Protein backbone atom coordinates (compact mmCIF):
# COMPACT_ATOMS: atom_id res chain seq x y z
CA UNK A 1 0.00 0.00 0.00
CA UNK A 2 1.18 3.50 -0.78
CA UNK A 3 2.09 5.60 2.23
CA UNK A 4 1.60 9.34 2.58
CA UNK A 5 3.45 11.46 5.10
CA UNK A 6 1.35 13.29 7.69
CA UNK A 7 1.87 16.55 5.81
CA UNK A 8 0.95 15.00 2.44
CA UNK A 9 -2.17 13.45 3.97
CA UNK A 10 -3.17 16.77 5.52
CA UNK A 11 -2.72 18.61 2.22
CA UNK A 12 -4.60 15.91 0.30
CA UNK A 13 -7.54 16.09 2.71
CA UNK A 14 -7.60 19.88 2.37
CA UNK A 15 -7.56 19.54 -1.42
CA UNK A 16 -10.45 17.06 -1.36
CA UNK A 17 -12.43 19.38 0.90
CA UNK A 18 -11.74 22.36 -1.39
CA UNK A 19 -12.94 20.30 -4.37
CA UNK A 20 -16.16 19.44 -2.56
CA UNK A 21 -16.67 23.06 -1.48
CA UNK A 22 -16.46 24.23 -5.10
CA UNK A 23 -18.16 21.37 -6.93
CA UNK A 24 -20.58 19.58 -4.63
CA UNK A 25 -23.76 20.75 -2.96
CA UNK A 26 -22.48 19.96 0.56
CA UNK A 27 -19.06 20.32 2.15
CA UNK A 28 -17.04 17.31 3.29
CA UNK A 29 -15.56 17.13 6.78
CA UNK A 30 -12.14 15.89 7.82
CA UNK A 31 -13.37 12.34 8.52
CA UNK A 32 -15.20 11.99 5.20
CA UNK A 33 -12.31 13.46 3.23
CA UNK A 34 -9.86 11.18 5.04
CA UNK A 35 -11.94 8.09 4.30
CA UNK A 36 -12.28 9.13 0.66
CA UNK A 37 -8.52 9.66 0.47
CA UNK A 38 -7.91 6.20 2.00
CA UNK A 39 -10.19 4.67 -0.63
CA UNK A 40 -8.42 6.44 -3.50
CA UNK A 41 -4.96 5.54 -2.22
CA UNK A 42 -5.84 1.88 -1.63
CA UNK A 43 -8.01 1.26 -4.66
CA UNK A 44 -6.66 3.63 -7.33
CA UNK A 45 -3.14 4.17 -6.04
CA UNK A 46 -1.75 0.90 -7.44
CA UNK A 47 -3.25 1.64 -10.86
CA UNK A 48 -1.58 5.05 -11.00
CA UNK A 49 1.68 3.68 -9.57
CA UNK A 50 1.82 0.88 -12.13
CA UNK A 51 1.13 3.34 -14.96
CA UNK A 52 3.98 5.55 -13.73
CA UNK A 53 6.33 2.54 -13.63
CA UNK A 54 5.36 1.53 -17.18
CA UNK A 55 5.87 5.11 -18.39
CA UNK A 56 9.30 5.25 -16.73
CA UNK A 57 10.30 1.88 -18.24
CA UNK A 58 9.17 2.99 -21.70
CA UNK A 59 11.14 6.22 -21.45
CA UNK A 60 14.26 4.45 -20.21
CA UNK A 61 14.04 1.81 -22.94
CA UNK A 62 13.71 4.53 -25.58
CA UNK A 63 16.77 6.26 -24.15
CA UNK A 64 18.73 3.01 -24.15
CA UNK A 65 17.69 2.30 -27.75
CA UNK A 66 19.11 5.70 -28.75
CA UNK A 67 22.49 4.96 -27.16
CA UNK A 68 23.64 3.13 -30.27
CA UNK A 69 23.10 6.09 -32.54
CA UNK A 70 24.16 8.69 -29.97
CA UNK A 71 27.36 7.00 -28.83
CA UNK A 72 28.40 4.81 -31.73
CA UNK A 73 31.84 5.57 -33.11
CA UNK A 74 32.73 4.12 -36.48
CA UNK A 75 36.11 2.39 -36.56
CA UNK A 76 38.86 2.90 -39.14
CA UNK A 77 37.92 6.43 -40.11
CA UNK A 78 41.40 7.93 -39.97
CA UNK A 79 41.96 7.64 -43.71
CA UNK A 80 38.51 8.94 -44.54
CA UNK A 81 39.24 12.05 -42.52
CA UNK A 82 42.64 12.53 -44.14
CA UNK A 83 41.31 12.31 -47.64
CA UNK A 84 43.29 10.76 -50.44
CA UNK A 85 46.81 12.11 -50.65
CA UNK A 86 48.97 11.50 -53.61
CA UNK A 87 52.61 10.54 -53.24
TIMIZA-183269 format. One record per atom (N, C-alpha, C): x, y, z. Coordinates in pm, whole numbers, padded with zeros to 5 digits, always signed. Example, Ala and Ser with C-alpha at 12.3 -4.5 7.8 and 13.67 -1.06 7.14 Angstrom:
+01319-00569+00780/+01230-00450+00780/+01320-00330+00780/+01285-00225+00708/+01367-00106+00714/+01290+00003+00787/
END
This chain:
+00083-00119+00000/+00000+00000+00000/+00088+00125+00000/+00045+00224-00072/+00118+00350-00078/+00103+00424+00054/+00210+00487+00097/+00209+00560+00223/+00225+00709+00196/+00148+00789+00264/+00160+00934+00258/+00215+00983+00391/+00299+01085+00386/+00345+01146+00510/+00227+01219+00575/+00242+01257+00700/+00135+01329+00769/+00103+01460+00697/+00207+01528+00651/+00187+01655+00581/+00118+01634+00446/+00159+01531+00372/+00095+01500+00244/-00052+01464+00265/-00078+01385+00368/-00217+01345+00397/-00302+01467+00431/-00246+01555+00513/-00317+01677+00552/-00350+01762+00430/-00251+01781+00343/-00272+01861+00222/-00372+01795+00128/-00367+01663+00117/-00460+01591+00030/-00603+01606+00082/-00620+01594+00212/-00754+01609+00271/-00806+01751+00246/-00720+01849+00263/-00760+01988+00237/-00799+02007+00090/-00726+01944+00001/-00756+01954-00142/-00891+01889-00174/-00917+01773-00116/-01045+01706-00136/-01159+01793-00084/-01140+01851+00033/-01243+01938+00090/-01266+02061+00002/-01160+02119-00050/-01174+02236-00139/-01250+02197-00265/-01222+02078-00319/-01294+02030-00437/-01444+02020-00406/-01476+01959-00292/-01616+01944-00256/-01682+02079-00234/-01610+02173-00171/-01667+02306-00148/-01704+02374-00279/-01624+02355-00382/-01646+02423-00510/-01740+02348-00604/-01746+02215-00591/-01816+02137-00693/-01933+02053-00644/-01952+02042-00516/-02058+01958-00463/-02156+02043-00381/-02278+01995-00368/-02376+02075-00296/-02349+02088-00146/-02277+01991-00088/-02248+01996+00056/-02099+01979+00081/-02048+02046+00183/-01906+02032+00215/-01876+01893+00272/-01749+01861+00277/-01704+01731+00329/-01611+01758+00446/-01638+01694+00559/-01556+01713+00678/-01424+01637+00671/-01345+01654+00776/-01214+01589+00782/-01226+01437+00776/-01321+01380+00849/-01337+01234+00852/-01376+01182+00714/-01476+01242+00652/-01520+01199+00520/-01410+01212+00415/-01339+01325+00420/-01231+01346+00323/-01118+01247+00347/-01089+01217+00473/-00986+01118+00504/-01022+00979+00457/-01149+00941+00476/-01194+00809+00430/-01192+00801+00277/-01232+00910+00212/-01228+00913+00066/-01084+00903+00016/-00994+00973+00083/-00852+00966+00047/-00800+00823+00065/-00834+00759+00177/-00791+00620+00200/-00839+00528+00088/-00964+00547+00046/-01019+00467-00063/-00939+00488-00192/-00916+00615-00227/-00842+00644-00350/-00701+00586-00345/-00634+00604-00234/-00496+00554-00222/-00493+00402-00232/-00584+00335-00163/-00584+00188-00163/-00634+00129-00293/-00738+00187-00349/-00801+00126-00466/-00741+00176-00598/-00717+00306-00609/-00666+00363-00733/-00515+00385-00733/-00457+00393-00616/-00314+00417-00604/-00229+00317-00683/-00254+00187-00668/-00175+00090-00744/-00187+00107-00895/-00305+00142-00943/-00325+00164-01086/-00236+00279-01134/-00238+00389-01062/-00158+00505-01100/-00008+00476-01085/+00029+00406-00979/+00168+00368-00957/+00218+00280-01071/+00142+00178-01106/+00182+00088-01213/+00196+00161-01346/+00105+00255-01373/+00113+00334-01496/+00241+00418-01497/+00275+00476-01383/+00398+00555-01373/+00521+00467-01396/+00521+00346-01343/+00633+00254-01363/+00646+00217-01511/+00534+00188-01575/+00536+00153-01718/+00587+00271-01801/+00540+00392-01767/+00587+00511-01839/+00738+00531-01821/+00787+00510-01699/+00930+00525-01673/+01010+00419-01750/+00962+00295-01750/+01030+00188-01824/+01034+00220-01973/+00924+00266-02027/+00917+00299-02170/+01016+00409-02204/+01021+00511-02120/+01114+00622-02145/+01259+00577-02134/+01289+00494-02036/+01426+00445-02021/+01465+00355-02138/+01375+00269-02182/+01404+00181-02294/+01427+00261-02422/+01351+00368-02441/+01371+00453-02558/+01508+00520-02551/+01545+00564-02433/+01677+00626-02415/+01789+00527-02440/+01772+00404-02394/+01873+00301-02415/+01883+00267-02563/+01770+00262-02632/+01769+00230-02775/+01844+00337-02854/+01842+00461-02806/+01911+00570-02875/+02060+00573-02847/+02106+00496-02749/+02249+00496-02716/+02335+00455-02835/+02287+00357-02912/+02364+00313-03027/+02393+00428-03122/+02290+00501-03158/+02310+00609-03254/+02379+00729-03191/+02355+00754-03063/+02416+00869-02997/+02564+00848-02965/+02600+00726-02931/+02736+00700-02883/+02822+00620-02978/+02765+00566-03083/+02840+00481-03173/+02952+00558-03240/+03068+00500-03243/+03184+00557-03311/+03230+00457-03418/+03231+00500-03539/+03273+00412-03648/+03424+00390-03640/+03468+00267-03658/+03611+00239-03656/+03675+00267-03792/+03805+00277-03792/+03886+00290-03914/+03844+00411-03999/+03831+00523-03937/+03792+00643-04011/+03908+00739-04033/+04025+00704-03984/+04140+00793-03997/+04163+00833-04142/+04164+00735-04231/+04196+00764-04371/+04083+00841-04440/+03962+00817-04398/+03851+00894-04454/+03863+01041-04417/+03910+01068-04297/+03924+01205-04252/+04043+01273-04319/+04144+01197-04353/+04264+01253-04414/+04245+01284-04561/+04150+01214-04622/+04131+01231-04764/+04241+01156-04838/+04228+01147-04966/+04329+01076-05044/+04443+01171-05074/+04562+01130-05038/+04681+01211-05065/+04763+01139-05171/+04813+01212-05260/+04897+01150-05361/+05041+01154-05315/+05119+01059-05361/+05261+01054-05324/+05343+01139-05411/
END
